[in-house]
Amino acid sequence: MKILPLAGAAVAAIVAIFVILSVVSANDPNKNEVRVAFFANISHAVPIVGMENGYYSDQLGETKIKTKIVDSGPEAIEALFANSIDIAYVGPAPFVNGYVKSGGEGIKIISGAANNGASFVVQKDSTISGPSDLAGKKIAAPFVGNTQDVSLRNYLAENGLKPAEKGGNVIIYNIANAEINTIFAKGEIDAAWVPEPTATMLVENLGGKRLFQEEELWPAKRFPSVVLIGRADYIEKHPEVIQKWLVAHQQAIDWINQNPQQTESTYIKFYKSHTGKTLKENIVHNSFSNIVYTSEVDVDAIKIFAERAYSLGYLGRDGYNLDDIYADTIEEIPWQS
């Protein structure tokens, strides 16, 4: 399994590169602002903690930070292409989709952020015990092209099943996590493939059964759920901003891993301020236990997501090329096995 690390000494090693490249942005009128998008999900704890603890603002100094909380990866990709944000935390499937559709020119992966954190949950009285029981069932996942959507549809395909819109008999609802929670509670769906904290909310609040966690299906028992990406032109023009962001990004990851209880409290506070709702401590604790926060990028897993998205028809019919998906922030760091 090939892993691309970006931590500690690795971050320091690229500083010289950014210093050399920083002259590119000298005359850019927007150099004192960076616009970032991320989700309110627990898997996006890195930008949440980074913002709440002031790591990004401390590193960027006079550079203004504008945040945009989105509901899906495809929404973040659209915002990048519309030039309304500069960097974003998204799942690997929306990134690959956007990269291929931009002809490999629009966006790049800057760093990893989180692994795992998605589960397949069935109703408490469900007789579903495996893929053979999914025919005729109603299953929800976040928006089309979202990482969980790709994983669900690939799982069905691998087990000889098709969604209804493709001539099969499995009905898929692609809706927001909050709506999934609502229709699961009403018994209007049989199962859901969802990220944290929605997965744990379905289990703890609604009595759902976690049939499996997605990482159980992966060869190395892990998969990237969140990566940090950016517009290629912004990365090129503002290398010093990216470098500072990466330092704060790693600070947030380290703090999360070293301070789990404080991280949970920070997330509860953020979630309350964002949604007006309070998450139970056990929901947050159990959700965090299902996620690994890391700046490493699992290269093989990114390729697998691309293969799956292509087989589902999300990347067109003309093939795809992932030769240049990583920003210089990663490409200058040696590969490791």
C-alpha positions, 0 to 999 in steps of 0.5 A: 500500500503506497502512502504519501505522508505530509507531516512534521519534517515533511512540511518543513521540507517544502518551505523552501519550495514555497519561498521560491514560488511565492514571488508568483503571487506578489502582484495578485490583488486577492493575495490577502484572502483565502476562501475555504469550504468544508462540511459540518461532519465529524470527519471534517474535524480538521478544518473545524478544530483548526478554525475553532482553535485559531491555528489557521488565523495564527499562521496566516496573519493578515490573510483573511479567511472566509469559510463556507460550510457545504452539504456535499463534495460535489457542491464544493467542487462546483464552488471551486470551479465557479471561483467562489472558494480557493481550497476545500475539504472533500471526499476522494470521489468528488475530487476525482470526478472534478479533476477528470472533468476539468481535464486534469487542470482545475484542482489538485490534492494538497494533503490528506485529512481523514480516513474511514468514518462511514457505515452501512446501517439498517433498520432495527427490525431489518432482516438484511444480513448481506448483499443478497438481501438488498434486492427490492430495498430502499437505501439512502446515501448522500448526493450523487457523486458523493464518496458514500454514493460511489461506495454504495453503488460499487457495493451493489454492482460487485454483488450483481445488483443495480439501482432502479434507474439502471434497470435494477430493483434497488431504490437509491435516495440521494439526499442530505444527511439530515433528510436521511436521518428523518426518513430513516426515523419514519421507516421510509428506507431500509438502510443508509450508507452514511458518514459520521455522525449520521451513522452513529445517530441512526444507531444510537438515536433510532436503534439502527444496526450497523451492518458494517463499517466501510473500511471492512471492505477495503484491502488495508482496512482503511480508506481516505474519507477527506482530502484537502484540495485546491484550485490549481491556479490558486495553489500556483499563485499563492504558495506561501498561503498554502504552506502556512495553511498546511502548517496549521492543518498539521497542528489541527491533526496533531491536536485532535490526536493528542486531545480526543476529549477536548476535540469532542467538546470543540465539535459539540460547540461548533455543531451547536453554533452551526445547527442550533442543535446539541449532539449527545456526548456519546454520539460524538465520542462513538463517531470520533472513534470510527475515524483516523485523522491523518495528513497521509494520502493513500494513493492506491485508494484514490486510484480505486475510487477513480476506477469505481467512479469510472465503472459507474459512468461518473467520469464519462466514457473516454477514460481518465488520467490521474498522473498529475492529481497532486500539488507540489506540496505532495509531489516533492515528498518521497513515496513510501510503501 
